[in-house]
Amino acid sequence: MSEHGFSGHGRRGDVPTLLIGAFLLLLAGLTVYDASHLRQPMTDVGVGPSTFPMLIAAGLAVLGLLTLKSAFGHHTVNLGVPNAGALPWILGGLVANIVLLDTAGFTLATGVMFALSARAFARKSFLVLLPAGILAALAAYIGFRFGLQLSLPEGPLEALL
Amino acid sequence: MTFETFSLLFNGLHTALQPMNLLFAFIGVMLGTAIGVLPGIGPAMTVALLLPVTFKLDPAGSLIMFAGIYYGSMYGGSTTSILLNTPGEGCSVVTALEGNQMARRGRGGPALATAAIGSFVAGSIATAALALLAPYLVKIALAFGPSEYFILMVVAFTTVSSALGESQLRGFVSLFIGLALGLIGIDLLSGQPRMTFGSLDLMNGISVTTLAVGIFAVGETLFMATRSLDFHEEVTAIKGSLWMTREDWKRSIFPWLRGTVIGFPIGALPAGGAEIPTFISYAVEKRFSKHPEEFGTGAIEGVAGPEAANNASAAGTLMPLLTLGLPTSATAAMMLAGFQQYGIYPGPLLFANHGDLVWGLIASLFIANMMLIVLNLPLVGLWVRLLTVPRHWLYPGILLFAVLGTMGSNPSPVELTILLVVGVLGFVMRLLDYPIAPVVIGLILGPLAEQQLRRALAIGQGDPMILISSPISIILLTIAVLIGIWPIAARLVSRRYGRALEA
């Protein structure tokens, strides 16, 4: 990775690092909250289902505070997002797959995901990308369903096979 | 003892040489190389992506295919770094230094050959060392109780967090995110759901495959997509002879052997980090070379040594994995996940209960190694063509495989949603330079560590002092503390002596 951007933020603090620190503290809080609602077994000898979560929460809290502190140092790294426009295509592709999977079946849903995520890398027409995606997904479906006997969600297209 | 080892290994070879198993090894090697050669995909991601392929095989066949995938992916990775100056991950960085320079000077063939033969030599010696030493380690491990195991896992946690990243804080943050994710699901001892927040879908916890595939493959895809679009990688064509000259052989043999000696122990001790032996080997070869002036412009020693070190350390990581059940690299964590899918838990008892499996695996490492050398040099043209697959087909294809990987464990929209969330996590971690592997190791090792901790505390009636009540525990804990403060100490020393430490 040659494009490492090192940035020192001095007093203001590095925002992404601050967010990570806050996230860790939040995660620590959630873990404590969840662990405090667990029933301890009757044979309690100071060890139960909440022992390990509490240890992890303590670790997360310490790391969160250290991360917050480091946001004001000079060692934060943020590679930046030069081409943010690509993200919606890929995330959208995955969301489409999640939404379509149960109704449209594996091949169509994953084909749509393939086409949308390919669009993130090249400005090609969906008239090319979509058939390519469905063909690739179909090949994978056939290989996995018949070659490896893995069951994959079926839809109208799979019913034809 | 040794004789027994040989007869066990012989039985293993017998298993591995069954025609069906040879076929599995062949498929594994081909798939592993094909996926591993794709730019930006390291061995851990390759193993994660190909895990579902082995779901329906019998345990022996699956482990044999695994061995093929493991070595194939590493070989694919070195091909990429020689022909394309963009190493997929840490341990190929050094190979790219001299290897790509050789390729640019029309010596790509010999560079690939010394990498392949070096990997074979190192892999074979290291596998033999593994076969000879593992039974002794098993004997020691059988004396371990829950507290020793727990402390041992703490050692592993410290090393993976300290060795992998630049900054220890980042490493530990990654590890603890993994540990927290590992809490999700039903607590097996008390039967209570933890961190599910009422969601039935989270009851089974987060599968290691989904986490690994999401955080490696989806994260990498998101990351690569956000790099600028016109960015173009250039594949250096192979010109001239594929074969090494007599001079090349003479200059490669000792680097291979030295690389093996450096790589195996570093891989075997849970003081790992796959890139460390390659860096050490490079520095050593530079010092030993009769042609130090060639370093930086394509010295064959600089490819031979690090590649051997890389493979030897990969075989070395199998030692703690098989004898102690302790994964010390992301790839080893994926192997452990592969074992677990058959309900096999590596550790000292594995040698006793599933001896045929272990020795079959060790034997198939030999076979996979041999297949690689026979297949890959003649097939290099095919691998080069894979390098030139355009990114708009490559990454959607990776996503397709990632989706298949999650479907293999649980074909549902919920599993895909976890994949998406974990992928975004991996993307953010890449952007902010957090290491990825500790998350995977935290997820898979966390629940095992908890099990040992609770057993130990139950034995000690809740007294935490039980954890450090035996000499083994105290020694291990000292090691953990030393590893923990080592980077800080090193930083202080290097600050004092400036950059004089840099080789």
Interface residues (C-beta under 8 A of the other chain):
Chain A: E3 H4 P16 T17 I20 L24 L27 L30 T31 D34 A35 L38 R39 P41 V45 G46 V47 G48 P49 T51 F52 P53 I56 G59 L60 L63 L66 T67 S70 H75 T76 V77 N78 L79 G80 V81 P82 N83 A84 A86 L87 W89 I90 L91 G93 L94 V95 N97 I98 V99 L101 D102 F106 T110 M113 F114 A115 S117 A118 R119 A120 F121 A122 K124 A132 G133 A136 A137 A140 F144 L148 Q149 L150 S151 L152 P153
Chain B: P52 V53 F55 K56 S167 L169 F172 V173 F176 I177 L179 A180 L183 D187 L189 S190 Q192 R194 M195 F197 V218 T221 L222 A225 T226 R227 S228 L229 P390 R391 H392 W393 Y395 P396 G397 L399 L400 F401 V403 L404 M407 G408 P411 S412 P413 L416 T417 L419 L420 G423 V424 R430 L431 L432 D433 G446 A449 E450 L453 R454 L457 A458 Q461 G462 D463
